[in-house]
Amino acid sequence: MHIEGSVSMPGVRDEVERHARVRVSYWDVDGNKRSEESEGLRAVCHQHEIDQLNGLF
């Protein structure tokens, strides 16, 4: 667990538990489906951004 905040919501912080490693799938700007694994800080960033897209943080 760690404290996490967001530049899009200044002053809002909360304790969050994240997976250390994730696989994300997405479409790139050319419409090609992509997939990648990430770990550490990059994995935390992926999870944070996906949560924001889903209206969770």
Biopython code that builds the backbone (N, CA, C, O; Angstrom):
import numpy as np
from Bio.PDB.StructureBuilder import StructureBuilder

atoms = [
    (1, "MET", "N", (0.836, -1.172, 0.000)),
    (1, "MET", "CA", (0.000, 0.000, 0.000)),
    (1, "MET", "C", (0.885, 1.240, 0.000)),
    (1, "MET", "O", (1.953, 1.266, 0.612)),
    (2, "HIS", "N", (0.416, 2.255, -0.696)),
    (2, "HIS", "CA", (1.103, 3.540, -0.701)),
    (2, "HIS", "C", (0.084, 4.656, -0.914)),
    (2, "HIS", "O", (-1.043, 4.407, -1.345)),
    (3, "ILE", "N", (0.484, 5.866, -0.614)),
    (3, "ILE", "CA", (-0.382, 7.022, -0.810)),
    (3, "ILE", "C", (-0.240, 7.479, -2.260)),
    (3, "ILE", "O", (0.871, 7.636, -2.766)),
    (4, "GLU", "N", (-1.373, 7.690, -2.917)),
    (4, "GLU", "CA", (-1.371, 8.068, -4.326)),
    (4, "GLU", "C", (-2.270, 9.282, -4.522)),
    (4, "GLU", "O", (-3.317, 9.408, -3.887)),
    (5, "GLY", "N", (-1.848, 10.159, -5.401)),
    (5, "GLY", "CA", (-2.634, 11.335, -5.752)),
    (5, "GLY", "C", (-2.648, 11.499, -7.259)),
    (5, "GLY", "O", (-2.144, 10.647, -7.992)),
    (6, "SER", "N", (-3.232, 12.608, -7.720)),
    (6, "SER", "CA", (-3.332, 12.847, -9.151)),
    (6, "SER", "C", (-3.222, 14.334, -9.453)),
    (6, "SER", "O", (-3.777, 15.163, -8.732)),
    (7, "VAL", "N", (-2.509, 14.666, -10.512)),
    (7, "VAL", "CA", (-2.397, 16.072, -10.904)),
    (7, "VAL", "C", (-3.737, 16.612, -11.399)),
    (7, "VAL", "O", (-3.949, 17.825, -11.395)),
    (8, "SER", "N", (-4.640, 15.733, -11.825)),
    (8, "SER", "CA", (-5.948, 16.190, -12.296)),
    (8, "SER", "C", (-6.907, 16.478, -11.136)),
    (8, "SER", "O", (-7.964, 17.076, -11.339)),
    (9, "MET", "N", (-6.542, 16.055, -9.925)),
    (9, "MET", "CA", (-7.359, 16.323, -8.739)),
    (9, "MET", "C", (-6.438, 16.757, -7.599)),
    (9, "MET", "O", (-6.197, 15.980, -6.675)),
    (10, "PRO", "N", (-5.921, 17.985, -7.652)),
    (10, "PRO", "CA", (-4.974, 18.448, -6.641)),
    (10, "PRO", "C", (-5.547, 18.350, -5.228)),
    (10, "PRO", "O", (-6.706, 18.685, -4.980)),
    (11, "GLY", "N", (-4.703, 17.883, -4.313)),
    (11, "GLY", "CA", (-5.099, 17.779, -2.921)),
    (11, "GLY", "C", (-5.816, 16.499, -2.547)),
    (11, "GLY", "O", (-5.991, 16.215, -1.362)),
    (12, "VAL", "N", (-6.236, 15.719, -3.536)),
    (12, "VAL", "CA", (-6.927, 14.454, -3.268)),
    (12, "VAL", "C", (-5.878, 13.344, -3.250)),
    (12, "VAL", "O", (-5.179, 13.112, -4.236)),
    (13, "ARG", "N", (-5.784, 12.673, -2.119)),
    (13, "ARG", "CA", (-4.829, 11.574, -1.959)),
    (13, "ARG", "C", (-5.512, 10.449, -1.210)),
    (13, "ARG", "O", (-6.419, 10.691, -0.414)),
    (14, "ASP", "N", (-5.088, 9.227, -1.456)),
    (14, "ASP", "CA", (-5.661, 8.090, -0.748)),
    (14, "ASP", "C", (-4.649, 6.953, -0.729)),
    (14, "ASP", "O", (-3.716, 6.920, -1.531)),
    (15, "GLU", "N", (-4.845, 6.036, 0.186)),
    (15, "GLU", "CA", (-4.004, 4.854, 0.271)),
    (15, "GLU", "C", (-4.514, 3.840, -0.755)),
    (15, "GLU", "O", (-5.702, 3.520, -0.782)),
    (16, "VAL", "N", (-3.617, 3.344, -1.589)),
    (16, "VAL", "CA", (-4.004, 2.471, -2.695)),
    (16, "VAL", "C", (-3.079, 1.257, -2.727)),
    (16, "VAL", "O", (-1.875, 1.373, -2.496)),
    (17, "GLU", "N", (-3.654, 0.100, -3.016)),
    (17, "GLU", "CA", (-2.858, -1.114, -3.217)),
    (17, "GLU", "C", (-2.852, -1.418, -4.711)),
    (17, "GLU", "O", (-3.904, -1.448, -5.349)),
    (18, "ARG", "N", (-1.670, -1.641, -5.260)),
    (18, "ARG", "CA", (-1.524, -1.907, -6.693)),
    (18, "ARG", "C", (-0.771, -3.211, -6.914)),
    (18, "ARG", "O", (0.030, -3.632, -6.079)),
    (19, "HIS", "N", (-1.040, -3.842, -8.050)),
    (19, "HIS", "CA", (-0.257, -5.012, -8.451)),
    (19, "HIS", "C", (1.128, -4.560, -8.887)),
    (19, "HIS", "O", (1.280, -3.479, -9.457)),
    (20, "ALA", "N", (2.134, -5.377, -8.624)),
    (20, "ALA", "CA", (3.511, -5.035, -8.985)),
    (20, "ALA", "C", (3.777, -5.241, -10.472)),
    (20, "ALA", "O", (4.713, -4.667, -11.028)),
    (21, "ARG", "N", (2.941, -6.069, -11.119)),
    (21, "ARG", "CA", (3.139, -6.374, -12.540)),
    (21, "ARG", "C", (1.772, -6.501, -13.200)),
    (21, "ARG", "O", (0.866, -7.113, -12.635)),
    (22, "VAL", "N", (1.616, -5.927, -14.396)),
    (22, "VAL", "CA", (0.347, -6.004, -15.129)),
    (22, "VAL", "C", (0.589, -6.178, -16.621)),
    (22, "VAL", "O", (1.671, -5.891, -17.134)),
    (23, "ARG", "N", (-0.450, -6.658, -17.304)),
    (23, "ARG", "CA", (-0.458, -6.696, -18.769)),
    (23, "ARG", "C", (-1.625, -5.828, -19.202)),
    (23, "ARG", "O", (-2.746, -6.006, -18.725)),
    (24, "VAL", "N", (-1.368, -4.890, -20.104)),
    (24, "VAL", "CA", (-2.424, -4.021, -20.615)),
    (24, "VAL", "C", (-2.549, -4.210, -22.122)),
    (24, "VAL", "O", (-1.561, -4.434, -22.821)),
    (25, "SER", "N", (-3.772, -4.117, -22.600)),
    (25, "SER", "CA", (-4.050, -4.170, -24.040)),
    (25, "SER", "C", (-4.699, -2.858, -24.428)),
    (25, "SER", "O", (-5.479, -2.293, -23.661)),
    (26, "TYR", "N", (-4.378, -2.370, -25.622)),
    (26, "TYR", "CA", (-4.880, -1.074, -26.070)),
    (26, "TYR", "C", (-4.753, -0.984, -27.586)),
    (26, "TYR", "O", (-4.098, -1.811, -28.220)),
    (27, "TRP", "N", (-5.391, 0.033, -28.150)),
    (27, "TRP", "CA", (-5.249, 0.320, -29.574)),
    (27, "TRP", "C", (-4.375, 1.550, -29.715)),
    (27, "TRP", "O", (-4.591, 2.548, -29.028)),
    (28, "ASP", "N", (-3.390, 1.490, -30.600)),
    (28, "ASP", "CA", (-2.517, 2.645, -30.798)),
    (28, "ASP", "C", (-3.185, 3.667, -31.718)),
    (28, "ASP", "O", (-4.302, 3.449, -32.186)),
    (29, "VAL", "N", (-2.500, 4.780, -31.976)),
    (29, "VAL", "CA", (-3.089, 5.866, -32.765)),
    (29, "VAL", "C", (-3.384, 5.449, -34.207)),
    (29, "VAL", "O", (-4.163, 6.112, -34.892)),
    (30, "ASP", "N", (-2.769, 4.358, -34.674)),
    (30, "ASP", "CA", (-3.029, 3.863, -36.030)),
    (30, "ASP", "C", (-4.118, 2.796, -36.057)),
    (30, "ASP", "O", (-4.419, 2.246, -37.116)),
    (31, "GLY", "N", (-4.715, 2.498, -34.892)),
    (31, "GLY", "CA", (-5.789, 1.512, -34.826)),
    (31, "GLY", "C", (-5.323, 0.080, -34.680)),
    (31, "GLY", "O", (-6.121, -0.846, -34.824)),
    (32, "ASN", "N", (-4.041, -0.123, -34.395)),
    (32, "ASN", "CA", (-3.506, -1.467, -34.209)),
    (32, "ASN", "C", (-3.637, -1.885, -32.748)),
    (32, "ASN", "O", (-3.318, -1.111, -31.846)),
    (33, "LYS", "N", (-4.111, -3.124, -32.515)),
    (33, "LYS", "CA", (-4.223, -3.609, -31.150)),
    (33, "LYS", "C", (-2.824, -3.971, -30.643)),
    (33, "LYS", "O", (-2.058, -4.653, -31.323)),
    (34, "ARG", "N", (-2.514, -3.503, -29.445)),
    (34, "ARG", "CA", (-1.210, -3.733, -28.825)),
    (34, "ARG", "C", (-1.420, -4.314, -27.427)),
    (34, "ARG", "O", (-2.495, -4.187, -26.840)),
    (35, "SER", "N", (-0.382, -4.948, -26.915)),
    (35, "SER", "CA", (-0.396, -5.484, -25.568)),
    (35, "SER", "C", (1.016, -5.373, -25.016)),
    (35, "SER", "O", (1.987, -5.580, -25.744)),
    (36, "GLU", "N", (1.137, -5.049, -23.736)),
    (36, "GLU", "CA", (2.462, -4.993, -23.129)),
    (36, "GLU", "C", (2.379, -5.312, -21.649)),
    (36, "GLU", "O", (1.358, -5.078, -21.002)),
    (37, "GLU", "N", (3.474, -5.850, -21.122)),
    (37, "GLU", "CA", (3.591, -6.093, -19.697)),
    (37, "GLU", "C", (4.424, -4.971, -19.100)),
    (37, "GLU", "O", (5.353, -4.461, -19.728)),
    (38, "SER", "N", (4.076, -4.598, -17.879)),
    (38, "SER", "CA", (4.875, -3.600, -17.182)),
    (38, "SER", "C", (5.001, -4.011, -15.727)),
    (38, "SER", "O", (4.201, -4.793, -15.214)),
    (39, "GLU", "N", (6.020, -3.473, -15.072)),
    (39, "GLU", "CA", (6.195, -3.752, -13.648)),
    (39, "GLU", "C", (6.730, -2.508, -12.954)),
    (39, "GLU", "O", (7.196, -1.569, -13.600)),
    (40, "GLY", "N", (6.657, -2.517, -11.640)),
    (40, "GLY", "CA", (7.152, -1.392, -10.869)),
    (40, "GLY", "C", (6.327, -0.130, -11.089)),
    (40, "GLY", "O", (5.101, -0.184, -11.186)),
    (41, "LEU", "N", (7.016, 1.006, -11.166)),
    (41, "LEU", "CA", (6.336, 2.298, -11.299)),
    (41, "LEU", "C", (5.484, 2.366, -12.561)),
    (41, "LEU", "O", (4.391, 2.931, -12.529)),
    (42, "ARG", "N", (5.956, 1.808, -13.664)),
    (42, "ARG", "CA", (5.161, 1.829, -14.905)),
    (42, "ARG", "C", (3.845, 1.064, -14.728)),
    (42, "ARG", "O", (2.807, 1.491, -15.232)),
    (43, "ALA", "N", (3.886, -0.059, -14.016)),
    (43, "ALA", "CA", (2.669, -0.829, -13.746)),
    (43, "ALA", "C", (1.705, -0.022, -12.882)),
    (43, "ALA", "O", (0.496, -0.040, -13.114)),
    (44, "VAL", "N", (2.237, 0.684, -11.886)),
    (44, "VAL", "CA", (1.404, 1.540, -11.032)),
    (44, "VAL", "C", (0.758, 2.632, -11.880)),
    (44, "VAL", "O", (-0.432, 2.908, -11.727)),
    (45, "CYS", "N", (1.520, 3.249, -12.763)),
    (45, "CYS", "CA", (0.983, 4.309, -13.626)),
    (45, "CYS", "C", (-0.119, 3.778, -14.542)),
    (45, "CYS", "O", (-1.153, 4.426, -14.707)),
    (46, "HIS", "N", (0.094, 2.608, -15.137)),
    (46, "HIS", "CA", (-0.945, 2.019, -15.989)),
    (46, "HIS", "C", (-2.235, 1.827, -15.194)),
    (46, "HIS", "O", (-3.312, 2.190, -15.667)),
    (47, "GLN", "N", (-2.135, 1.261, -13.994)),
    (47, "GLN", "CA", (-3.323, 1.006, -13.185)),
    (47, "GLN", "C", (-4.007, 2.307, -12.766)),
    (47, "GLN", "O", (-5.235, 2.392, -12.762)),
    (48, "HIS", "N", (-3.218, 3.313, -12.416)),
    (48, "HIS", "CA", (-3.761, 4.612, -12.020)),
    (48, "HIS", "C", (-4.553, 5.238, -13.166)),
    (48, "HIS", "O", (-5.674, 5.705, -12.966)),
    (49, "GLU", "N", (-3.981, 5.248, -14.348)),
    (49, "GLU", "CA", (-4.646, 5.863, -15.508)),
    (49, "GLU", "C", (-5.892, 5.102, -15.896)),
    (49, "GLU", "O", (-6.896, 5.717, -16.252)),
    (50, "ILE", "N", (-5.861, 3.781, -15.837)),
    (50, "ILE", "CA", (-7.047, 2.975, -16.155)),
    (50, "ILE", "C", (-8.146, 3.249, -15.135)),
    (50, "ILE", "O", (-9.317, 3.357, -15.499)),
    (51, "ASP", "N", (-7.778, 3.363, -13.858)),
    (51, "ASP", "CA", (-8.765, 3.728, -12.827)),
    (51, "ASP", "C", (-9.400, 5.072, -13.137)),
    (51, "ASP", "O", (-10.614, 5.226, -13.006)),
    (52, "GLN", "N", (-8.593, 6.050, -13.549)),
    (52, "GLN", "CA", (-9.140, 7.372, -13.875)),
    (52, "GLN", "C", (-10.104, 7.288, -15.056)),
    (52, "GLN", "O", (-11.162, 7.917, -15.034)),
    (53, "LEU", "N", (-9.752, 6.524, -16.081)),
    (53, "LEU", "CA", (-10.651, 6.351, -17.227)),
    (53, "LEU", "C", (-11.969, 5.709, -16.814)),
    (53, "LEU", "O", (-13.012, 5.982, -17.408)),
    (54, "ASN", "N", (-11.921, 4.856, -15.797)),
    (54, "ASN", "CA", (-13.124, 4.180, -15.297)),
    (54, "ASN", "C", (-13.826, 4.962, -14.204)),
    (54, "ASN", "O", (-14.801, 4.482, -13.625)),
    (55, "GLY", "N", (-13.336, 6.174, -13.912)),
    (55, "GLY", "CA", (-13.985, 7.037, -12.922)),
    (55, "GLY", "C", (-13.755, 6.620, -11.481)),
    (55, "GLY", "O", (-14.539, 6.985, -10.606)),
    (56, "LEU", "N", (-12.696, 5.861, -11.212)),
    (56, "LEU", "CA", (-12.464, 5.353, -9.856)),
    (56, "LEU", "C", (-11.547, 6.244, -9.020)),
    (56, "LEU", "O", (-11.649, 6.239, -7.794)),
    (57, "PHE", "N", (-10.663, 7.001, -9.645)),
    (57, "PHE", "CA", (-9.735, 7.838, -8.884)),
    (57, "PHE", "C", (-9.535, 9.136, -9.623)),
    (57, "PHE", "O", (-8.787, 9.999, -9.163)),
]
sb = StructureBuilder()
sb.init_structure("model")
sb.init_model(0)
sb.init_chain("A")
sb.init_seg("    ")
for serial, (resi, resn, name, xyz) in enumerate(atoms, 1):
    if name == "N":
        sb.init_residue(resn, " ", resi, " ")
    sb.init_atom(name, np.array(xyz, "f"), 0.0, 1.0, " ", f" {name:<3s}", serial, name[0])
structure = sb.get_structure()
